[in-house]
Amino acid sequence: MSLCFITQQIHPDAVTCLNEAGITTRYATEPSMEAVIREIGDADAVITRDLGLSEEALRAAPKLKIISCHGSGTNRIAKAAAAERGVLVTNAPNTNSRSVAEMTIGLLLAVMRRLCEADRAVREGNWAFRYTNNGTELYGRTIGLVGFGAIARHVAQIAGQGLGMRVVAWSPSVPAEVFEAAGVERAQSLEHLLVVSDVLSLHRPAQGSGQPMIDAHALSRLKKGAVLINTSRGGEVDGPALAKALETGHVGGAGLDVMSPEPPLVDDPLLRAPNVVLAPHIGATTEQALRRMAMLCASQVQDALAGRVPPHCL
């Protein structure tokens, strides 16, 4: 009987699906790479969330046929080593797009209306907060989207049709007709997007350069008081530079569901920066998205173990 090793908790329906297909499942005893290396042993398949799978873990699993990633990102997978071994790597694209888009808008509203501060003020007995801390209306303002994949397109629809915002996006790899079909203006460069945006929202996958796309220079090109939202990859933003821009007031606020590293270090300046709303990478953590991701992972594991090529094989 084949064994699927699971590094972190996934939706129970996917586990049931695997078991009913005759595939045994076993969870790591703790969500750490050390535990995975110790316990992966005789696994034929692995489903992994944001923990990924290291080259050392791959070496510890000589029977492994597939690494199924619970989400779209595979930057924490030893893909070169997997390819050399002939181990398939799959992801689960577009299964969490709507949930992440809704999280993006939620962070934006929380920053613009200072909801976390307002909540804290009420709990501390400061009802007068309402007289001294004005929010900002989004209607008519410009949201700039870095990237225009599935998540960004959902954000464009909610922001444009739902909130009445002007939507501009930059993505060199997306054809012009896709922008036109969505009713979104196409920025010709990142520089252009930076200077026109009241809100900048990041939606590109990790570029692999090791350098943040939104560095001190990029932040300086934003309008004074602009807001930054990141539900993409923490490494795409220079955290210390953002903290400094928030302290000086050049950046008016930030909503971050991702940071670098994760979890953040205790002395991370963003933990103390003004008007920042932080979340522990929960953009895709809805019941609906978690089930879709897990079920697609289970389906692709079944394909691989039956000798079929899964639909989202990288």
GIGI-V643949 format. One record per residue. SS is DSSP state (hx for helix, st for strand, lp for the rest). Layout:
BEGIN
SS
SS
END
This chain:
BEGIN
lp
lp
st
st
st
st
lp
lp
lp
lp
lp
hx
hx
hx
hx
hx
hx
hx
hx
hx
lp
lp
lp
st
st
st
st
lp
lp
lp
lp
lp
hx
hx
hx
hx
hx
hx
hx
lp
lp
lp
lp
lp
st
st
st
st
lp
lp
lp
lp
st
lp
hx
hx
hx
hx
hx
lp
lp
lp
lp
lp
lp
st
st
st
st
lp
lp
lp
lp
lp
lp
lp
st
lp
hx
hx
hx
hx
hx
hx
hx
lp
lp
st
st
st
lp
lp
lp
lp
lp
lp
hx
hx
hx
hx
hx
hx
hx
hx
hx
hx
hx
hx
hx
hx
hx
hx
lp
lp
hx
hx
hx
hx
hx
hx
hx
hx
hx
lp
lp
lp
lp
lp
hx
hx
hx
hx
lp
lp
lp
lp
lp
lp
lp
lp
lp
st
st
st
st
st
lp
lp
lp
hx
hx
hx
hx
hx
hx
hx
hx
hx
hx
hx
hx
hx
lp
lp
lp
st
st
st
st
st
lp
lp
lp
lp
lp
hx
hx
hx
hx
hx
hx
hx
lp
lp
st
st
lp
lp
lp
hx
hx
hx
hx
hx
hx
hx
lp
lp
st
st
st
st
lp
lp
lp
lp
lp
lp
lp
lp
lp
lp
lp
st
lp
hx
hx
hx
hx
hx
hx
lp
lp
lp
lp
st
st
st
st
st
lp
lp
lp
hx
hx
hx
st
lp
hx
hx
hx
hx
hx
hx
hx
hx
hx
hx
lp
lp
st
st
st
st
st
st
lp
lp
lp
lp
lp
lp
lp
lp
lp
lp
lp
lp
hx
hx
hx
lp
lp
lp
lp
st
st
st
lp
lp
lp
lp
lp
lp
lp
lp
hx
hx
hx
hx
hx
hx
hx
hx
hx
hx
hx
hx
hx
hx
hx
hx
hx
hx
hx
lp
lp
lp
lp
lp
lp
lp
st
lp
END
